[in-house]
Amino acid sequence: MQKPEVTVFMAVYNGEKFISQAIESVLQQTFKNFELLIIDDGSKDNSISIIKKYADNRIRLLKKENNLGLFRTRNKGIAEAQGKYFATLDCDDIAVKKRLELHLKYFHENKNAAVSAGRIKYINHLSKKIGSSAPIHGDEDYVKALLLFTNIFINSATMIDMAILKKLMYREGFEPAEDYDLFERIAAEYKIGVINDFLSSYRVHNSNISSIKSSSRKTGERNIIERQLIRYGFKYNNDELNIHLKFTSAEFDELNANACLLWFNNLAKQNSNKKNFNNHSFKMALARQWLRLCLYRLKTKHDVKPFFKKGMIKNSDLLNAFLKSI
């Protein structure tokens, strides 16, 4: 049998409700040379029976009697993978037919890239679209500066070079933000590429790990944010860190416009001195965060006027940030 170029990895725990859609979306890929590595992490439902109904020799099923948890199961998948590239698809998500083809096209055109990342559509439990991720138009500094605020990538729409992934792996202590930890560590050393095509549909429902463990996520995200601020030499106090973390968790309700502006100006000034990022790219990343804040407050009917006062983020920068996100 031909060695697969891509390992599509699927971790399963009690996934009977949506796993058929996930598996079929992989088997229908336009790119055919892949293995679908499925690790069942001690499911108590009918997941195993559903998987075994698919008679395709590209499917490789491993079963764990005891639940290891997601990050350990992912690391087991990395250790078992045979492909040159690793593409995760959660067992409740759906890949578009050209997902693998588009990822590989990017890698073949960008030999030094470690990750190719695309956009996702958000769907509900009925598979109806309820939103989508914004595109990212900008250079590598812009992408890395965005990661300074929040994770901009979804596992189910990324592909990672296997050699780099085996070196870095997922780490304990960041769950359920272990994917953010991984992508940020990759971005610190390697090139991350963005494909502005929709590559998967990401299902939003109450059983999502990220929904269940929100308090743990905040702890992991705080550690990731502080790690980056320290690495790049940004000086901050507790109040400034708390403002920054509100952008990470998208908790914009009680933010003070003047305090936010002081912190953003502080970041811009420090970056200008240290030259960690291209100044224009960094300012555009700051403007994108300001735009997120303003759009959220408009959507939730909070007062947005203080965030548009004279002396705040330039309207021209906000316009450019808007154009980079449509």
C-alpha positions as CSV (number, residue, x, y, z in Angstrom):
1,M,0.0,0.0,0.0
2,Q,1.3,3.5,-0.9
3,K,2.5,5.5,2.1
4,P,0.0,8.3,2.8
5,E,1.1,11.9,2.2
6,V,-1.4,13.1,4.8
7,T,-2.7,11.8,8.1
8,V,-6.2,13.0,8.8
9,F,-6.6,12.6,12.6
10,M,-9.9,12.2,14.4
11,A,-10.2,11.8,18.2
12,V,-13.5,10.4,19.2
13,Y,-15.2,10.3,22.6
14,N,-18.9,9.6,22.5
15,G,-19.2,11.1,19.1
16,E,-22.1,9.0,17.7
17,K,-24.3,11.9,16.9
18,F,-22.1,13.6,14.3
19,I,-19.2,11.2,13.4
20,S,-20.8,9.9,10.2
21,Q,-20.8,13.4,8.7
22,A,-17.2,13.9,9.8
23,I,-15.9,10.5,8.3
24,E,-17.8,10.9,5.0
25,S,-16.4,14.4,4.5
26,V,-12.9,13.0,4.7
27,L,-13.6,10.0,2.4
28,Q,-15.0,12.4,-0.2
29,Q,-11.8,14.5,-0.4
30,T,-10.6,15.3,-3.9
31,F,-7.0,14.4,-2.7
32,K,-7.0,10.7,-2.2
33,N,-3.6,9.7,-0.8
34,F,-4.4,10.0,2.9
35,E,-5.0,7.8,5.9
36,L,-7.8,8.6,8.3
37,L,-6.4,7.7,11.7
38,I,-9.2,7.5,14.3
39,I,-8.5,7.0,18.0
40,D,-11.5,6.2,20.1
41,D,-10.8,7.5,23.6
42,G,-13.0,5.1,25.6
43,S,-16.4,5.9,24.1
44,K,-19.4,4.5,25.9
45,D,-21.9,5.1,23.0
46,N,-22.1,3.6,19.5
47,S,-19.1,5.4,18.0
48,I,-17.1,2.3,17.4
49,S,-20.0,0.5,15.6
50,I,-20.5,3.5,13.4
51,I,-16.8,3.7,12.4
52,K,-16.6,0.0,11.6
53,K,-19.5,0.4,9.0
54,Y,-17.1,2.2,6.7
55,A,-15.2,-0.4,4.6
56,D,-12.3,1.8,3.4
57,N,-8.8,0.6,3.8
58,R,-7.6,4.2,4.4
59,I,-9.3,4.2,7.8
60,R,-7.2,3.0,10.7
61,L,-9.0,2.7,14.0
62,L,-7.3,2.5,17.4
63,K,-9.2,2.0,20.6
64,K,-8.4,3.0,24.1
65,E,-10.3,1.4,27.0
66,N,-9.7,4.3,29.3
67,N,-10.3,8.0,28.6
68,L,-6.9,9.7,28.2
69,G,-8.2,13.2,27.5
70,L,-7.9,15.2,24.3
71,F,-4.3,16.4,24.3
72,R,-2.9,12.9,25.2
73,T,-5.1,11.4,22.5
74,R,-3.8,13.9,20.0
75,N,-0.2,13.1,21.0
76,K,-0.9,9.4,20.5
77,G,-2.2,10.3,17.1
78,I,0.9,12.2,16.2
79,A,3.1,9.3,17.3
80,E,1.0,6.8,15.2
81,A,0.7,9.0,12.1
82,Q,2.3,7.8,8.9
83,G,1.8,10.9,6.7
84,K,4.2,13.8,5.9
85,Y,1.5,16.2,7.0
86,F,-1.1,16.1,9.8
87,A,-4.6,17.4,9.5
88,T,-7.0,17.3,12.4
89,L,-10.7,17.0,12.0
90,D,-12.8,16.9,15.2
91,C,-15.4,14.2,15.1
92,D,-18.3,16.7,15.1
93,D,-16.9,18.9,12.3
94,I,-17.1,18.6,8.5
95,A,-14.3,19.1,6.0
96,V,-15.0,20.7,2.6
97,K,-14.1,18.4,-0.3
98,K,-11.0,20.3,-1.4
99,R,-9.6,20.8,2.1
100,L,-6.6,18.5,1.7
101,E,-6.0,19.6,-1.9
102,L,-5.9,23.3,-0.9
103,H,-3.6,22.7,2.1
104,L,-1.1,20.7,0.0
105,K,-1.2,23.3,-2.8
106,Y,-0.1,25.9,-0.2
107,F,2.7,23.6,1.1
108,H,4.0,22.8,-2.4
109,E,4.2,26.6,-3.1
110,N,5.7,27.5,0.2
111,K,8.4,24.9,1.0
112,N,9.4,26.5,4.3
113,A,5.9,26.7,5.9
114,A,5.1,24.7,9.0
115,V,1.4,25.3,9.0
116,S,-1.3,26.1,6.5
117,A,-4.5,27.5,8.0
118,G,-7.9,28.2,6.4
119,R,-11.2,29.7,7.4
120,I,-14.2,27.9,8.9
121,K,-17.9,28.2,8.9
122,Y,-19.6,27.9,12.3
123,I,-22.6,25.5,12.3
124,N,-25.1,24.4,14.9
125,H,-26.3,21.0,16.0
126,L,-28.6,20.9,12.9
127,S,-25.6,21.6,10.6
128,K,-27.0,25.1,9.8
129,K,-24.5,27.9,9.3
130,I,-24.5,30.4,12.1
131,G,-21.4,32.4,11.3
132,S,-17.9,32.3,9.9
133,S,-14.3,33.2,10.8
134,A,-12.9,36.4,9.3
135,P,-10.2,36.2,6.6
136,I,-6.7,37.3,7.5
137,H,-5.0,39.6,4.9
138,G,-1.5,40.5,5.9
139,D,2.1,39.6,6.2
140,E,3.7,37.1,8.6
141,D,4.2,39.8,11.3
142,Y,0.5,40.7,11.1
143,V,-0.4,37.0,11.7
144,K,2.0,36.7,14.6
145,A,0.8,40.0,16.1
146,L,-2.8,38.7,16.0
147,L,-1.6,35.6,18.0
148,L,-0.4,38.0,20.7
149,F,-4.1,38.6,21.5
150,T,-5.9,35.3,20.7
151,N,-5.8,32.0,18.9
152,I,-6.8,32.8,15.3
153,F,-6.7,29.2,14.1
154,I,-9.1,26.2,14.3
155,N,-7.6,22.7,14.3
156,S,-10.2,21.4,11.9
157,A,-9.0,23.9,9.3
158,T,-5.2,23.5,9.7
159,M,-2.5,21.2,8.3
160,I,0.9,20.9,10.0
161,D,4.2,19.6,8.8
162,M,4.7,16.3,10.6
163,A,8.4,16.7,11.4
164,I,7.8,20.0,13.2
165,L,4.7,18.7,14.9
166,K,6.5,15.6,16.3
167,K,9.2,18.0,17.7
168,L,6.8,20.3,19.5
169,M,3.7,18.1,20.3
170,Y,0.8,19.2,22.4
171,R,1.6,20.0,26.1
172,E,-0.1,19.4,29.4
173,G,-1.2,22.3,31.5
174,F,-2.9,24.4,28.8
175,E,-6.1,22.4,28.2
176,P,-8.4,23.2,26.6
177,A,-6.2,25.9,25.0
178,E,-3.5,23.4,24.0
179,D,-4.1,24.2,20.3
180,Y,-3.4,27.9,21.0
181,D,-0.2,26.9,22.9
182,L,0.9,24.7,20.0
183,F,0.2,27.3,17.2
184,E,1.9,30.1,19.1
185,R,5.0,28.0,19.7
186,I,5.1,27.0,16.0
187,A,4.7,30.7,15.0
188,A,7.6,31.7,17.2
189,E,10.0,29.5,15.2
190,Y,8.5,28.8,11.8
191,K,6.4,30.2,9.0
192,I,2.6,30.0,9.4
193,G,0.6,30.4,6.2
194,V,-3.0,31.5,5.8
195,I,-5.4,30.3,3.1
196,N,-8.5,32.5,2.9
197,D,-10.7,29.7,1.7
198,F,-13.3,27.9,3.8
199,L,-11.9,24.5,4.6
200,S,-14.2,23.1,7.3
201,S,-17.4,23.6,9.2
202,Y,-16.9,23.8,12.9
203,R,-19.8,22.7,15.0
204,V,-20.8,24.8,18.0
205,H,-22.8,23.1,20.7
206,N,-22.9,22.6,24.5
207,S,-20.7,19.5,24.4
208,N,-17.7,21.2,22.9
209,I,-14.6,20.7,25.2
210,S,-13.9,24.5,24.8
211,S,-17.4,25.2,26.1
212,I,-17.2,22.9,29.1
213,K,-13.8,24.0,30.4
214,S,-14.0,27.7,30.1
215,S,-12.3,28.5,33.4
216,S,-9.4,26.2,32.6
217,R,-9.2,27.8,29.1
218,K,-8.7,31.2,30.8
219,T,-5.8,29.9,32.9
220,G,-4.1,28.4,29.8
221,E,-4.6,31.5,27.7
222,R,-3.2,33.7,30.4
223,N,0.0,31.6,30.5
224,I,0.3,31.8,26.7
225,I,-0.3,35.6,26.6
226,E,2.2,36.3,29.4
227,R,4.8,34.0,27.7
228,Q,4.5,36.1,24.5
229,L,4.6,39.5,26.2
230,I,7.8,38.4,28.1
231,R,9.4,36.9,25.0
232,Y,9.0,40.0,23.0
233,G,10.1,42.2,25.9
234,F,6.8,44.1,26.4
235,K,6.5,45.7,29.9
236,Y,3.1,45.6,31.6
237,N,1.4,45.8,34.9
238,N,-1.6,43.7,36.2
239,D,-4.2,46.2,35.0
240,E,-2.7,46.2,31.5
241,L,-2.5,42.4,31.5
242,N,-6.2,42.2,32.6
243,I,-7.2,44.5,29.7
244,H,-5.2,42.4,27.3
245,L,-6.8,39.2,28.5
246,K,-10.3,40.7,27.9
247,F,-9.4,40.7,24.2
248,T,-8.2,37.1,24.4
249,S,-11.5,35.9,25.9
250,A,-13.7,38.4,24.0
251,E,-15.1,39.9,27.3
252,F,-15.7,43.4,26.1
253,D,-18.7,44.5,28.2
254,E,-16.9,46.5,31.0
255,L,-13.7,47.7,29.2
256,N,-12.9,51.4,29.6
257,A,-12.0,53.1,26.4
258,N,-9.3,55.4,27.8
259,A,-7.6,52.5,29.6
260,C,-7.7,50.4,26.5
261,L,-6.2,53.2,24.4
262,L,-3.4,53.7,26.9
263,W,-2.4,50.1,26.8
264,F,-2.6,49.9,23.0
265,N,-0.5,53.0,22.6
266,N,2.0,51.6,25.1
267,L,2.2,48.4,23.1
268,A,2.7,50.3,19.8
269,K,5.4,52.5,21.4
270,Q,7.3,49.5,22.9
271,N,7.1,47.7,19.6
272,S,8.4,50.7,17.7
273,N,11.4,50.7,20.1
274,K,12.0,47.0,20.1
275,K,11.1,46.3,16.5
276,N,9.6,42.8,17.2
277,F,7.1,43.4,14.4
278,N,6.8,45.6,11.4
279,N,5.2,48.8,12.8
280,H,2.5,49.0,10.2
281,S,1.6,45.3,10.6
282,F,1.5,45.7,14.4
283,K,-0.7,48.8,14.2
284,M,-3.1,47.0,11.9
285,A,-3.3,44.1,14.4
286,L,-4.1,46.5,17.2
287,A,-6.7,48.1,15.0
288,R,-8.3,44.7,14.3
289,Q,-8.6,44.1,18.0
290,W,-10.2,47.6,18.4
291,L,-12.6,46.7,15.6
292,R,-13.5,43.4,17.3
293,L,-14.3,45.4,20.4
294,C,-16.5,48.0,18.6
295,L,-18.4,45.4,16.6
296,Y,-19.1,43.4,19.7
297,R,-20.4,46.4,21.6
298,L,-22.6,47.4,18.6
299,K,-24.0,43.9,18.4
300,T,-24.7,43.7,22.2
301,K,-26.2,47.3,22.2
302,H,-23.4,48.6,24.5
303,D,-22.3,52.3,24.2
304,V,-19.7,52.4,21.5
305,K,-19.2,56.2,21.3
306,P,-16.3,56.4,23.8
307,F,-14.3,54.1,21.5
308,F,-14.6,56.5,18.5
309,K,-13.7,59.7,20.3
310,K,-10.9,61.9,19.0
311,G,-7.5,60.5,20.0
312,M,-8.7,56.9,19.8
313,I,-7.6,54.5,17.1
314,K,-7.5,56.3,13.8
315,N,-10.5,55.9,11.6
316,S,-8.2,55.1,8.6
317,D,-6.6,52.3,10.6
318,L,-10.0,50.9,11.6
319,L,-11.1,51.0,7.9
320,N,-7.9,49.2,6.9
321,A,-8.5,46.6,9.7
322,F,-12.1,46.2,8.4
323,L,-10.9,45.7,4.9
324,K,-8.4,43.0,6.1
325,S,-11.2,41.1,7.7
326,I,-13.8,40.9,4.9
